[in-house]
Amino acid sequence: MENRLSDKKAQGIPSYGTFTQLKSAAAIENIACAPFDFVVIDTEHQAIGTDLMASAVASAQGAGLAPLVRICEISRREVLHPLDAGAAGLIVPAVKTAEEVRQLVAYAKFAPLGNRGYQPTRDCRWGSSSSFSPVSYMEEANRKTLLIPQCETRECLEHIEEIASIDGVDGIFIGPLDLSIALGCPLQLDSPVMAHAIERILKACRDNGKMSMIFAGDAAAARKLIEQGVDSVAVGADIFLLIHAYQELYRQLTD
């Protein structure tokens, strides 16, 4: 079970990915041509059912990308289905409390960290290998499958040190847009308030040996964040990059 994000984190190398919202296997394969390290399959802001999500996970794996799934709510079903489909990790939005995160760990991690239900699924190739061991698989899944709460609420920021310290949490994903709104400086991403908040989150991650991730709108912002010490950046989204590419093409045609 490989995971390029955790492997690069262990080597001290930044990792880069992007969001996909186009509901297209071809779009995911095109992202891999870059080549990025991971793709975030966004089920929070897109109507993506279990079958489409599972197909997107398979497309990402086939293209050499680590598939992360951003789920839409904290529930056993929303956690279990992407993991059984083979997701390399989950990003969980709108987290507020440490109690919510402990419940996520219970859903997402096998014993002894949690109580994720076991069934041979796509994640372990249906248990078909002659050398397959359920116990070894569960141990490896706990190590390699990433559980990443998203810090984008005032409440999560207030409890970030406790949340980052929880066993079973593998990293924190900073959602700068919603966090700026929650902190009273809407979309002012360079404000002192946001700078302080981001540094607090990064420190909580460093102190607990957890991965730090964040969204960036463009490459310049991503480079700046890596210089600040962020481990991994999700840059843009395919739907917006497609819009910009066609706008630029049309500008070139008509200038």
Backbone as CSV, one residue per row, in Angstrom:
resi,resn,N_x,N_y,N_z,CA_x,CA_y,CA_z,C_x,C_y,C_z
1,MET,0.857,-1.195,0.000,0.000,0.000,0.000,0.892,1.244,0.000
2,GLU,0.918,1.972,-1.121,1.768,3.147,-1.241,0.954,4.412,-0.979
3,ASN,1.649,5.431,-0.485,1.013,6.738,-0.333,2.087,7.800,-0.531
4,ARG,2.059,8.462,-1.679,3.121,9.404,-2.026,3.188,10.584,-1.072
5,LEU,2.067,10.965,-0.481,2.094,12.092,0.445,2.902,11.758,1.686
6,SER,2.573,10.631,2.326,3.292,10.270,3.544,4.746,9.931,3.246
7,ASP,5.013,9.335,2.089,6.399,9.030,1.718,7.211,10.314,1.550
8,LYS,6.637,11.317,0.876,7.359,12.584,0.687,7.509,13.341,2.006
9,LYS,6.489,13.273,2.853,6.584,13.900,4.167,7.755,13.308,4.936
10,ALA,7.896,11.987,4.900,8.987,11.315,5.612,10.347,11.731,5.074
11,GLN,10.404,12.071,3.772,11.657,12.485,3.148,11.893,13.989,3.223
12,GLY,10.937,14.731,3.776,11.065,16.183,3.851,10.898,16.870,2.515
13,ILE,10.148,16.241,1.589,9.927,16.790,0.250,8.485,17.273,0.141
14,PRO,8.236,18.486,-0.338,6.855,18.953,-0.494,6.095,18.101,-1.507
15,SER,4.799,17.982,-1.307,3.945,17.293,-2.276,2.895,18.273,-2.792
16,TYR,2.472,18.029,-4.026,1.539,18.933,-4.689,0.399,18.143,-5.328
17,GLY,-0.777,18.723,-5.268,-1.932,18.126,-5.912,-2.913,19.187,-6.317
18,THR,-4.106,18.762,-6.662,-5.151,19.698,-7.055,-6.500,19.056,-6.785
19,PHE,-7.552,19.854,-6.867,-8.915,19.352,-6.704,-9.490,18.983,-8.068
20,THR,-10.315,17.949,-8.089,-11.090,17.657,-9.285,-12.572,17.799,-8.974
21,GLN,-13.264,18.526,-9.839,-14.706,18.723,-9.686,-15.456,18.412,-10.984
22,LEU,-14.744,17.928,-11.983,-15.342,17.732,-13.298,-16.070,16.392,-13.454
23,LYS,-15.986,15.531,-12.455,-16.661,14.232,-12.512,-16.235,13.448,-13.761
24,SER,-14.935,13.432,-14.026,-14.433,12.870,-15.273,-13.155,12.077,-15.035
25,ALA,-13.156,10.806,-15.473,-11.945,10.007,-15.383,-10.850,10.589,-16.259
26,ALA,-11.228,11.117,-17.428,-10.238,11.712,-18.323,-9.576,12.920,-17.675
27,ALA,-10.354,13.720,-16.949,-9.777,14.884,-16.271,-8.733,14.452,-15.252
28,ILE,-9.036,13.392,-14.489,-8.085,12.892,-13.495,-6.820,12.376,-14.173
29,GLU,-6.972,11.662,-15.265,-5.800,11.160,-15.991,-4.964,12.303,-16.552
30,ASN,-5.619,13.381,-16.984,-4.891,14.541,-17.479,-4.113,15.237,-16.372
31,ILE,-4.684,15.282,-15.174,-3.971,15.868,-14.031,-2.671,15.107,-13.786
32,ALA,-2.720,13.785,-13.938,-1.532,12.963,-13.711,-0.437,13.226,-14.722
33,CYS,-0.778,13.823,-15.863,0.238,14.138,-16.872,1.170,15.248,-16.403
34,ALA,0.825,15.957,-15.334,1.608,17.118,-14.895,3.065,16.784,-14.493
35,PRO,3.398,15.831,-13.616,2.534,14.952,-12.853,2.430,15.424,-11.411
36,PHE,1.212,15.548,-10.914,1.003,15.871,-9.507,1.162,14.609,-8.657
37,ASP,1.221,14.819,-7.333,1.328,13.696,-6.406,-0.036,13.151,-6.007
38,PHE,-1.030,14.028,-5.913,-2.341,13.592,-5.438,-3.435,14.418,-6.092
39,VAL,-4.638,13.891,-6.012,-5.813,14.618,-6.456,-6.859,14.498,-5.354
40,VAL,-7.579,15.592,-5.105,-8.656,15.594,-4.114,-9.984,15.478,-4.843
41,ILE,-10.665,14.385,-4.618,-11.993,14.147,-5.195,-13.004,14.783,-4.242
42,ASP,-13.643,15.841,-4.699,-14.416,16.705,-3.806,-15.890,16.315,-3.797
43,THR,-16.298,15.560,-2.781,-17.711,15.204,-2.650,-18.463,16.170,-1.742
44,GLU,-17.738,17.156,-1.194,-18.416,18.150,-0.349,-19.211,19.127,-1.199
45,HIS,-18.607,19.655,-2.251,-19.235,20.703,-3.056,-19.737,20.201,-4.409
46,GLN,-19.618,18.905,-4.650,-20.121,18.317,-5.889,-21.013,17.120,-5.555
47,ALA,-22.038,16.923,-6.363,-22.946,15.794,-6.158,-22.311,14.540,-6.748
48,ILE,-21.447,13.917,-5.970,-20.735,12.720,-6.404,-21.168,11.564,-5.520
49,GLY,-21.855,10.591,-6.099,-22.305,9.429,-5.352,-21.196,8.414,-5.159
50,THR,-21.526,7.322,-4.470,-20.527,6.311,-4.141,-19.900,5.699,-5.386
51,ASP,-20.722,5.359,-6.393,-20.187,4.710,-7.592,-19.229,5.622,-8.348
52,LEU,-19.605,6.895,-8.517,-18.740,7.838,-9.222,-17.473,8.106,-8.432
53,MET,-17.606,8.217,-7.107,-16.432,8.416,-6.264,-15.467,7.241,-6.383
54,ALA,-16.003,6.015,-6.339,-15.150,4.840,-6.442,-14.452,4.771,-7.796
55,SER,-15.143,5.152,-8.860,-14.528,5.187,-10.190,-13.425,6.232,-10.255
56,ALA,-13.646,7.380,-9.616,-12.628,8.431,-9.589,-11.393,7.973,-8.824
57,VAL,-11.601,7.266,-7.721,-10.477,6.721,-6.953,-9.673,5.755,-7.825
58,ALA,-10.371,4.868,-8.533,-9.688,3.906,-9.396,-8.938,4.604,-10.526
59,SER,-9.542,5.646,-11.106,-8.884,6.390,-12.180,-7.609,7.051,-11.679
60,ALA,-7.662,7.634,-10.485,-6.485,8.280,-9.915,-5.377,7.265,-9.669
61,GLN,-5.731,6.145,-9.083,-4.718,5.116,-8.813,-4.088,4.617,-10.112
62,GLY,-4.924,4.398,-11.102,-4.411,3.919,-12.379,-3.489,4.909,-13.064
63,ALA,-3.711,6.205,-12.783,-2.897,7.250,-13.393,-1.668,7.594,-12.560
64,GLY,-1.534,6.970,-11.391,-0.366,7.221,-10.553,-0.526,8.337,-9.551
65,LEU,-1.763,8.759,-9.292,-2.041,9.799,-8.308,-2.558,9.172,-7.021
66,ALA,-2.194,9.746,-5.887,-2.804,9.328,-4.629,-4.193,9.963,-4.540
67,PRO,-5.254,9.149,-4.470,-6.596,9.722,-4.419,-7.022,10.060,-2.991
68,LEU,-7.218,11.348,-2.732,-7.817,11.787,-1.476,-9.274,12.124,-1.750
69,VAL,-10.134,11.827,-0.809,-11.548,12.151,-0.951,-11.936,13.129,0.142
70,ARG,-12.494,14.280,-0.274,-13.060,15.192,0.720,-14.525,14.801,0.892
71,ILE,-14.848,14.303,2.073,-16.198,13.847,2.329,-17.084,15.028,2.705
72,CYS,-18.398,14.784,2.767,-19.321,15.904,2.976,-19.850,15.998,4.400
73,GLU,-19.626,14.984,5.226,-20.114,15.036,6.594,-19.404,13.979,7.422
74,ILE,-19.515,14.114,8.728,-18.925,13.140,9.640,-19.970,12.067,9.918
75,SER,-19.840,10.958,9.210,-20.733,9.823,9.436,-19.979,8.556,9.068
76,ARG,-20.404,7.436,9.623,-19.721,6.168,9.356,-19.760,5.848,7.865
77,ARG,-20.892,6.080,7.208,-21.023,5.780,5.795,-20.069,6.616,4.959
78,GLU,-20.024,7.929,5.218,-19.178,8.820,4.424,-17.701,8.510,4.605
79,VAL,-17.330,8.011,5.771,-15.934,7.648,6.027,-15.599,6.291,5.412
80,LEU,-16.495,5.322,5.601,-16.183,3.946,5.234,-16.145,3.719,3.723
81,HIS,-17.086,4.308,2.980,-17.168,4.015,1.549,-15.910,4.436,0.774
82,PRO,-15.378,5.640,0.965,-14.135,5.978,0.246,-12.960,5.089,0.647
83,LEU,-12.857,4.747,1.929,-11.741,3.920,2.366,-11.845,2.522,1.774
84,ASP,-13.043,1.951,1.760,-13.219,0.632,1.154,-12.951,0.663,-0.346
85,ALA,-13.189,1.817,-0.978,-12.932,1.958,-2.416,-11.451,2.104,-2.728
86,GLY,-10.631,2.362,-1.697,-9.194,2.463,-1.905,-8.617,3.853,-1.798
87,ALA,-9.370,4.805,-1.245,-8.852,6.159,-1.084,-7.578,6.142,-0.246
88,ALA,-6.616,6.965,-0.655,-5.367,7.073,0.098,-5.537,7.894,1.367
89,GLY,-6.633,8.636,1.436,-6.881,9.437,2.620,-8.182,10.195,2.509
90,LEU,-8.623,10.732,3.648,-9.845,11.517,3.714,-9.534,12.908,4.229
91,ILE,-10.113,13.912,3.579,-10.117,15.271,4.098,-11.528,15.537,4.607
92,VAL,-11.622,16.023,5.842,-12.928,16.148,6.493,-13.200,17.611,6.811
93,PRO,-14.165,18.239,6.126,-14.406,19.668,6.291,-15.229,20.002,7.533
94,ALA,-15.191,21.294,7.881,-16.085,21.880,8.886,-15.959,21.257,10.267
95,VAL,-14.794,20.703,10.579,-14.561,20.139,11.910,-14.562,21.267,12.939
96,LYS,-15.129,20.988,14.111,-15.171,22.007,15.163,-14.539,21.550,16.478
97,THR,-14.727,20.295,16.841,-14.305,19.866,18.169,-13.409,18.634,18.118
98,ALA,-12.672,18.445,19.196,-11.845,17.254,19.336,-12.716,16.003,19.428
99,GLU,-13.897,16.135,19.999,-14.798,14.981,20.107,-15.215,14.495,18.718
100,GLU,-15.484,15.414,17.800,-15.797,15.035,16.428,-14.634,14.276,15.792
101,VAL,-13.441,14.740,16.044,-12.261,14.110,15.440,-12.035,12.721,16.019
102,ARG,-12.259,12.548,17.302,-12.135,11.213,17.889,-13.166,10.260,17.285
103,GLN,-14.344,10.767,16.975,-15.334,9.929,16.307,-14.870,9.559,14.904
104,LEU,-14.235,10.505,14.206,-13.673,10.219,12.884,-12.624,9.117,12.959
105,VAL,-11.766,9.199,13.950,-10.740,8.164,14.120,-11.398,6.808,14.341
106,ALA,-12.455,6.786,15.153,-13.162,5.531,15.411,-13.713,4.937,14.126
107,TYR,-14.232,5.778,13.226,-14.789,5.308,11.965,-13.691,4.883,10.979
108,ALA,-12.576,5.626,10.963,-11.602,5.503,9.870,-10.463,4.544,10.148
109,LYS,-10.164,4.265,11.389,-9.001,3.440,11.726,-9.440,2.104,12.316
110,PHE,-8.721,1.066,11.929,-8.961,-0.241,12.516,-8.462,-0.263,13.962
111,ALA,-8.939,-1.249,14.741,-8.446,-1.440,16.101,-6.924,-1.679,16.055
112,PRO,-6.179,-1.184,17.046,-6.659,-0.608,18.301,-6.908,0.902,18.260
113,LEU,-6.600,1.578,17.135,-6.822,3.023,17.079,-8.303,3.368,17.025
114,GLY,-9.071,2.586,16.265,-10.486,2.864,16.100,-11.276,1.582,16.027
115,ASN,-12.453,1.643,15.407,-13.251,0.429,15.248,-13.837,0.341,13.843
116,ARG,-13.013,0.713,12.836,-13.447,0.574,11.452,-13.851,-0.875,11.178
117,GLY,-15.001,-1.034,10.521,-15.467,-2.369,10.212,-14.610,-3.029,9.140
118,TYR,-14.346,-4.318,9.300,-13.503,-5.042,8.346,-14.342,-5.873,7.390
119,GLN,-14.019,-5.772,6.114,-14.589,-6.603,5.064,-13.612,-6.556,3.901
120,PRO,-13.234,-7.692,3.328,-12.342,-7.628,2.157,-13.006,-6.828,1.034
121,THR,-12.406,-5.699,0.681,-12.971,-4.791,-0.312,-11.888,-4.425,-1.320
122,ARG,-12.199,-3.487,-2.185,-11.239,-3.068,-3.198,-9.943,-2.565,-2.566
123,ASP,-10.031,-1.986,-1.389,-8.862,-1.426,-0.722,-7.777,-2.475,-0.501
124,CYS,-8.172,-3.734,-0.304,-7.182,-4.812,-0.117,-7.299,-5.848,-1.223
125,ARG,-7.749,-5.381,-2.405,-7.898,-6.272,-3.565,-8.774,-7.470,-3.230
126,TRP,-9.797,-7.181,-2.439,-10.805,-8.187,-2.092,-10.197,-9.386,-1.353
127,GLY,-9.021,-9.171,-0.747,-8.391,-10.255,-0.005,-7.979,-11.427,-0.870
128,SER,-7.693,-11.149,-2.165,-7.486,-12.242,-3.121,-6.063,-12.758,-3.180
129,SER,-5.100,-12.003,-2.676,-3.704,-12.433,-2.769,-3.452,-13.658,-1.902
130,SER,-2.633,-14.556,-2.402,-2.321,-15.766,-1.638,-1.557,-15.440,-0.357
131,SER,-0.880,-14.283,-0.343,-0.119,-13.888,0.846,-0.887,-12.908,1.724
132,PHE,-2.168,-12.677,1.403,-2.953,-11.678,2.128,-3.164,-12.098,3.577
133,SER,-2.914,-11.154,4.466,-3.173,-11.356,5.891,-4.046,-10.224,6.387
134,PRO,-5.255,-10.495,6.865,-6.123,-9.415,7.349,-5.469,-8.549,8.420
135,VAL,-4.743,-9.168,9.335,-4.122,-8.396,10.417,-3.062,-7.457,9.855
136,SER,-2.211,-7.954,8.946,-1.175,-7.108,8.342,-1.803,-5.987,7.531
137,TYR,-2.873,-6.306,6.805,-3.567,-5.276,6.025,-4.097,-4.177,6.930
138,MET,-4.734,-4.534,8.029,-5.307,-3.525,8.923,-4.223,-2.657,9.547
139,GLU,-3.100,-3.272,9.901,-1.987,-2.494,10.453,-1.444,-1.515,9.424
140,GLU,-1.284,-1.994,8.183,-0.751,-1.129,7.133,-1.739,-0.020,6.785
141,ALA,-3.035,-0.340,6.748,-4.044,0.673,6.463,-4.032,1.774,7.520
142,ASN,-3.849,1.413,8.767,-3.780,2.419,9.824,-2.591,3.351,9.636
143,ARG,-1.467,2.799,9.127,-0.277,3.625,8.920,-0.371,4.466,7.660
144,LYS,-0.884,3.901,6.587,-0.783,4.523,5.266,-2.013,5.314,4.842
145,THR,-3.182,5.012,5.385,-4.388,5.733,5.011,-4.502,6.987,5.870
146,LEU,-4.551,8.137,5.223,-4.446,9.405,5.936,-5.818,9.932,6.356
147,LEU,-5.929,10.307,7.611,-7.127,10.986,8.127,-6.741,12.431,8.413
148,ILE,-7.367,13.359,7.675,-6.928,14.750,7.690,-8.115,15.679,7.947
149,PRO,-8.371,16.044,9.207,-9.404,17.043,9.484,-9.040,18.381,8.840
150,GLN,-10.060,19.119,8.436,-9.846,20.412,7.790,-10.106,21.524,8.799
151,CYS,-9.117,22.375,9.001,-9.261,23.506,9.919,-9.754,24.704,9.125
152,GLU,-11.052,24.976,9.256,-11.651,26.098,8.533,-12.732,26.783,9.347
153,THR,-12.813,26.431,10.635,-13.774,27.069,11.538,-13.018,27.691,12.708
154,ARG,-13.645,28.682,13.317,-13.036,29.313,14.494,-12.862,28.290,15.614
155,GLU,-13.861,27.413,15.764,-13.804,26.428,16.837,-12.643,25.454,16.646
156,CYS,-12.434,25.016,15.416,-11.321,24.101,15.160,-9.991,24.768,15.468
157,LEU,-9.846,26.026,15.063,-8.604,26.748,15.355,-8.382,26.863,16.858
158,GLU,-9.453,27.110,17.599,-9.329,27.249,19.049,-8.869,25.950,19.712
159,HIS,-9.161,24.813,19.081,-8.810,23.514,19.658,-7.726,22.802,18.852
160,ILE,-6.998,23.532,18.016,-6.119,22.874,17.047,-4.996,22.084,17.707
161,GLU,-4.482,22.551,18.827,-3.398,21.818,19.483,-3.890,20.448,19.970
162,GLU,-5.079,20.414,20.542,-5.631,19.135,21.002,-5.958,18.227,19.822
163,ILE,-6.562,18.796,18.768,-6.947,18.001,17.607,-5.715,17.392,16.930
164,ALA,-4.670,18.190,16.774,-3.459,17.694,16.105,-2.754,16.619,16.922
165,SER,-3.014,16.571,18.217,-2.332,15.593,19.077,-3.032,14.242,19.125
166,ILE,-4.217,14.132,18.550,-5.008,12.910,18.670,-4.377,11.782,17.853
167,ASP,-4.184,10.626,18.466,-3.694,9.449,17.751,-4.702,9.070,16.672
168,GLY,-4.194,8.822,15.472,-5.075,8.498,14.357,-5.276,9.662,13.410
169,VAL,-5.005,10.882,13.868,-4.994,12.049,12.983,-3.628,12.107,12.319
170,ASP,-3.615,12.125,10.994,-2.350,12.093,10.258,-1.906,13.458,9.767
171,GLY,-2.805,14.413,9.745,-2.457,15.750,9.289,-3.633,16.684,9.450
172,ILE,-3.378,17.945,9.150,-4.417,18.986,9.180,-4.410,19.689,7.827
173,PHE,-5.597,19.817,7.231,-5.752,20.559,5.985,-6.332,21.924,6.312
174,ILE,-5.590,22.976,5.983,-6.051,24.341,6.245,-6.943,24.784,5.091
175,GLY,-8.172,25.175,5.415,-9.091,25.728,4.423,-9.089,27.239,4.537
176,PRO,-8.216,27.942,3.825,-8.013,29.377,4.072,-9.227,30.237,3.747
177,LEU,-10.019,29.851,2.763,-11.146,30.701,2.382,-12.185,30.743,3.498
178,ASP,-12.676,29.579,3.905,-13.688,29.554,4.960,-13.111,29.981,6.306
179,LEU,-11.831,29.675,6.551,-11.229,30.105,7.819,-11.170,31.625,7.890
180,SER,-10.834,32.270,6.780,-10.789,33.740,6.793,-12.173,34.321,7.061
181,ILE,-13.195,33.705,6.513,-14.567,34.168,6.770,-14.907,33.988,8.243
182,ALA,-14.551,32.827,8.796,-14.847,32.540,10.199,-14.123,33.488,11.143
183,LEU,-12.946,33.964,10.727,-12.139,34.839,11.588,-12.425,36.318,11.351
184,GLY,-13.411,36.620,10.513,-13.836,38.008,10.331,-13.012,38.803,9.345
185,CYS,-12.238,38.144,8.509,-11.469,38.835,7.462,-11.707,38.119,6.138
186,PRO,-12.927,38.174,5.629,-13.309,37.347,4.483,-12.375,37.487,3.284
187,LEU,-11.755,36.361,2.900,-10.896,36.244,1.724,-9.678,37.162,1.759
188,GLN,-9.377,37.732,2.906,-8.158,38.533,3.083,-7.051,37.568,3.546
189,LEU,-6.555,36.787,2.612,-5.675,35.680,2.958,-4.301,36.121,3.420
190,ASP,-3.917,37.373,3.119,-2.627,37.896,3.560,-2.739,38.756,4.817
191,SER,-3.893,38.727,5.456,-4.092,39.565,6.639,-3.285,39.029,7.817
192,PRO,-2.924,39.896,8.773,-2.206,39.437,9.972,-2.983,38.367,10.737
193,VAL,-4.298,38.465,10.749,-5.113,37.480,11.447,-4.901,36.094,10.830
194,MET,-4.920,36.030,9.500,-4.721,34.749,8.827,-3.285,34.256,8.983
195,ALA,-2.327,35.153,8.915,-0.930,34.751,9.082,-0.718,34.113,10.457
196,HIS,-1.309,34.719,11.482,-1.187,34.176,12.835,-1.882,32.817,12.940
197,ALA,-3.069,32.707,12.334,-3.819,31.449,12.395,-3.051,30.324,11.700
198,ILE,-2.517,30.615,10.525,-1.782,29.586,9.776,-0.543,29.147,10.546
199,GLU,0.181,30.094,11.114,1.373,29.735,11.874,1.008,28.892,13.099
200,ARG,-0.116,29.208,13.733,-0.559,28.407,14.885,-0.853,26.965,14.461
201,ILE,-1.510,26.799,13.317,-1.825,25.451,12.816,-0.552,24.711,12.446
202,LEU,0.368,25.394,11.760,1.626,24.757,11.377,2.426,24.317,12.603
203,LYS,2.425,25.139,13.631,3.146,24.786,14.865,2.520,23.559,15.519
204,ALA,1.184,23.509,15.543,0.501,22.352,16.129,0.872,21.082,15.364
205,CYS,0.967,21.187,14.041,1.366,20.033,13.227,2.808,19.639,13.513
206,ARG,3.705,20.620,13.525,5.119,20.329,13.788,5.300,19.690,15.162
207,ASP,4.642,20.249,16.160,4.812,19.768,17.533,4.346,18.326,17.697
208,ASN,3.423,17.904,16.836,2.856,16.561,16.966,3.280,15.622,15.841
209,GLY,4.210,16.088,14.996,4.701,15.249,13.920,3.653,14.920,12.872
210,LYS,2.718,15.846,12.644,1.637,15.619,11.695,1.860,16.422,10.420
211,MET,1.307,15.945,9.313,1.426,16.613,8.030,0.555,17.870,7.995
212,SER,1.079,18.926,7.408,0.288,20.142,7.195,-0.019,20.270,5.713
213,MET,-1.293,20.546,5.406,-1.740,20.707,4.029,-2.581,21.980,3.941
214,ILE,-2.673,22.540,2.730,-3.441,23.767,2.555,-3.852,23.898,1.096
215,PHE,-4.892,24.667,0.863,-5.302,25.012,-0.497,-4.638,26.317,-0.907
216,ALA,-4.206,26.399,-2.173,-3.678,27.643,-2.739,-4.323,27.859,-4.094
217,GLY,-4.588,29.127,-4.407,-5.255,29.433,-5.664,-4.356,29.375,-6.879
218,ASP,-3.046,29.560,-6.679,-2.131,29.554,-7.816,-0.737,29.140,-7.367
219,ALA,0.176,29.027,-8.330,1.522,28.532,-8.042,2.310,29.487,-7.150
220,ALA,2.142,30.791,-7.362,2.877,31.761,-6.547,2.492,31.627,-5.076
221,ALA,1.206,31.514,-4.814,0.746,31.349,-3.433,1.244,30.031,-2.861
222,ALA,1.245,28.974,-3.682,1.719,27.667,-3.225,3.195,27.723,-2.827
223,ARG,4.013,28.368,-3.646,5.445,28.463,-3.331,5.667,29.216,-2.016
224,LYS,4.912,30.277,-1.814,5.033,31.054,-0.575,4.685,30.196,0.642
225,LEU,3.646,29.381,0.511,3.212,28.542,1.619,4.239,27.447,1.923
226,ILE,4.840,26.891,0.892,5.891,25.892,1.111,7.071,26.537,1.851
227,GLU,7.399,27.767,1.489,8.484,28.486,2.172,8.156,28.723,3.648
228,GLN,6.855,28.831,3.970,6.431,29.012,5.358,6.498,27.715,6.151
229,GLY,6.675,26.596,5.455,6.787,25.327,6.154,5.645,24.364,5.960
230,VAL,4.708,24.672,5.055,3.629,23.740,4.755,4.203,22.524,4.025
231,ASP,3.717,21.339,4.367,4.231,20.107,3.765,3.637,19.814,2.402
232,SER,2.372,20.177,2.204,1.670,19.744,1.003,0.633,20.798,0.610
233,VAL,0.528,21.069,-0.692,-0.393,22.095,-1.174,-1.280,21.536,-2.275
234,ALA,-2.575,21.759,-2.151,-3.529,21.472,-3.225,-3.763,22.778,-3.975
235,VAL,-3.342,22.819,-5.221,-3.341,24.068,-5.983,-4.494,24.053,-6.992
236,GLY,-5.438,24.966,-6.801,-6.501,25.140,-7.766,-7.427,23.943,-7.888
237,ALA,-8.222,23.975,-8.950,-9.160,22.896,-9.257,-9.320,22.810,-10.763
238,ASP,-9.543,21.592,-11.247,-9.573,21.403,-12.702,-10.636,22.263,-13.394
239,ILE,-11.780,22.450,-12.779,-12.854,23.196,-13.431,-12.460,24.655,-13.648
240,PHE,-11.734,25.232,-12.681,-11.325,26.637,-12.809,-10.140,26.778,-13.763
241,LEU,-9.233,25.802,-13.726,-8.109,25.833,-14.668,-8.598,25.696,-16.105
242,LEU,-9.644,24.924,-16.315,-10.212,24.790,-17.650,-10.803,26.121,-18.124
243,ILE,-11.523,26.796,-17.223,-12.079,28.112,-17.559,-10.963,29.076,-17.941
244,HIS,-9.923,29.122,-17.109,-8.829,30.068,-17.358,-8.103,29.745,-18.657
245,ALA,-7.912,28.462,-18.949,-7.221,28.068,-20.175,-8.012,28.511,-21.404
246,TYR,-9.317,28.335,-21.391,-10.122,28.748,-22.537,-10.223,30.269,-22.640
247,GLN,-10.264,30.948,-21.493,-10.246,32.411,-21.532,-8.952,32.926,-22.152
248,GLU,-7.834,32.308,-21.763,-6.542,32.722,-22.312,-6.453,32.390,-23.802
249,LEU,-6.953,31.245,-24.199,-6.966,30.883,-25.618,-7.771,31.901,-26.416
250,TYR,-8.940,32.272,-25.900,-9.776,33.218,-26.626,-9.117,34.601,-26.687
251,ARG,-8.431,34.963,-25.578,-7.715,36.251,-25.581,-6.658,36.261,-26.668
252,GLN,-5.922,35.162,-26.796,-4.895,35.078,-27.829,-5.485,35.132,-29.247
253,LEU,-6.662,34.590,-29.402,-7.311,34.598,-30.724,-7.794,35.987,-31.121
254,THR,-8.175,36.764,-30.147,-8.840,38.034,-30.451,-7.969,39.267,-30.220
255,ASP,-6.799,39.103,-29.641,-5.906,40.259,-29.421,-5.375,40.790,-30.767
